[in-house]
């Protein structure tokens, strides 16, 4: 990037069912998600291990996701939310409004995966805001790697 902003690289995540050696007639479904990880040491700038596990769990249960309204809190790079949206869920991604770069990361992840209908909102834990009060009812709340101690 020429503007002096953070640099990122797209990392590919593949989700698929294991192929049985005897089942060669029909290919198993597969999902490819690109996440533009920011090369920065801050917490919301790259995919943490638990987000991958949660995304795999969502992929495994993808048949129940279409039409579900899902809120991902502390979304960061948004891998679980992106997987849910690709599987047919109506997704709202959120991260702290105190770090606008985190919300830009959510937008970038949606854009690179051609997801235009995903809503992105700033929600800061412990603060009541108009965004929080106007949230629609949700069926599932996702959270992965959301607890950290910044003063370690």
C-alpha positions in Angstrom: 0.0 0.0 0.0 1.3 3.4 -0.9 -0.6 5.4 1.8 1.6 4.2 4.7 -1.2 2.1 6.1 -0.8 -1.5 7.3 0.2 -4.1 4.7 -1.7 -7.3 4.4 -1.5 -10.6 2.6 -4.5 -12.8 1.7 -4.4 -16.2 3.5 -6.5 -19.0 2.1 -8.6 -21.2 4.3 -10.2 -24.4 2.8 -13.0 -26.3 4.4 -14.0 -29.7 3.0 -15.3 -33.0 4.1 -12.7 -35.8 4.1 -12.9 -37.8 0.9 -13.2 -41.6 1.3 -10.9 -43.4 -1.0 -13.8 -45.6 -2.3 -16.1 -42.5 -2.9 -14.7 -41.2 -6.1 -17.9 -40.7 -8.1 -19.1 -37.5 -6.5 -16.8 -34.6 -5.2 -17.4 -33.5 -1.7 -18.4 -29.9 -1.1 -15.6 -27.5 -0.4 -15.5 -23.8 0.7 -12.5 -21.5 0.1 -12.3 -18.3 2.2 -9.7 -15.6 1.7 -8.7 -13.5 4.8 -6.5 -10.5 4.2 -4.4 -10.7 7.3 -2.8 -7.5 8.3 0.9 -7.7 9.1 0.6 -6.1 12.5 1.1 -7.4 16.0 -2.3 -6.1 17.3 -4.9 -8.7 18.3 -7.6 -8.1 15.7 -5.2 -8.0 12.8 -4.7 -11.7 12.0 -6.6 -15.0 12.5 -6.1 -16.6 15.8 -6.2 -20.4 16.2 -9.5 -20.7 17.9 -11.2 -18.8 15.0 -10.1 -21.5 12.7 -11.5 -24.2 15.0 -14.8 -22.3 15.2 -14.9 -21.8 11.4 -14.4 -25.6 11.0 -17.2 -26.2 13.5 -19.5 -23.9 11.5 -18.6 -25.6 8.2 -19.3 -29.0 9.8 -22.8 -27.8 10.9 -23.4 -25.7 7.7 -26.8 -27.3 7.0 -28.4 -25.5 10.0 -27.0 -22.1 9.1 -29.1 -20.9 6.1 -31.4 -18.1 7.3 -30.0 -17.9 10.8 -29.2 -14.5 12.1 -25.7 -14.6 13.5 -23.7 -11.9 15.4 -19.9 -12.4 15.7 -18.5 -10.3 18.5 -14.8 -9.4 18.5 -14.7 -10.5 14.9 -11.2 -9.2 14.1 -10.5 -10.7 10.7 -14.0 -12.4 10.7 -13.2 -15.9 9.6 -16.1 -17.6 11.4 -18.5 -14.9 10.4 -17.4 -15.1 6.8 -17.8 -18.9 6.8 -21.3 -18.6 8.3 -22.3 -16.0 5.6 -20.9 -18.2 2.8 -23.1 -21.0 4.3 -26.3 -18.9 4.0 -26.5 -17.2 7.4 -27.4 -13.5 7.8 -24.4 -12.2 9.5 -23.5 -9.1 11.6 -19.8 -8.7 12.3 -18.8 -6.5 15.2 -15.6 -5.4 16.9 -14.6 -2.5 19.1 -15.4 0.9 17.7 -12.4 2.2 19.6 -10.1 0.6 17.0 -11.5 1.6 13.5 -8.8 -0.6 11.8 -10.6 -3.7 13.2 -13.9 -2.6 11.5 -11.9 -1.9 8.3 -10.5 -5.5 8.5 -14.1 -6.9 8.7 -15.0 -4.8 5.6 -11.9 -6.0 3.8 -12.6 -9.7 4.6 -16.2 -9.3 3.3 -15.0 -7.5 0.1 -12.4 -10.1 -0.8 -15.0 -12.9 -0.4 -17.7 -11.1 -2.4 -20.0 -10.8 0.6 -22.0 -7.5 0.2 -24.9 -8.2 2.5 -22.9 -8.6 5.7 -23.5 -5.8 8.2 -20.5 -4.5 10.2 -21.0 -2.5 13.4 -18.8 -1.1 16.1 -19.6 -2.5 19.5 -17.3 -1.9 22.5 -17.8 -4.2 25.5 -19.2 -2.5 28.5 -20.6 0.5 26.6 -24.2 1.0 25.7 -24.5 2.5 22.3 -27.1 3.2 19.6 -25.6 0.3 17.6 -26.0 -2.1 20.5 -29.5 -1.0 21.2 -30.6 -1.3 17.5 -29.3 -4.9 17.1 -32.0 -7.2 15.8 -32.7 -10.4 17.6 -30.0 -13.0 16.8 -30.1 -16.8 16.7 -26.4 -17.4 17.4 -23.6 -15.3 18.9 -20.1 -16.3 17.8 -17.0 -15.4 19.8 -13.5 -16.8 19.4 -10.2 -15.6 21.0 -12.0 -12.6 22.5 -10.3 -12.5 25.9 -6.8 -11.1 26.2 -4.7 -9.1 28.6 -3.1 -6.1 26.8 -0.8 -5.4 29.7 1.0 -8.7 29.9 
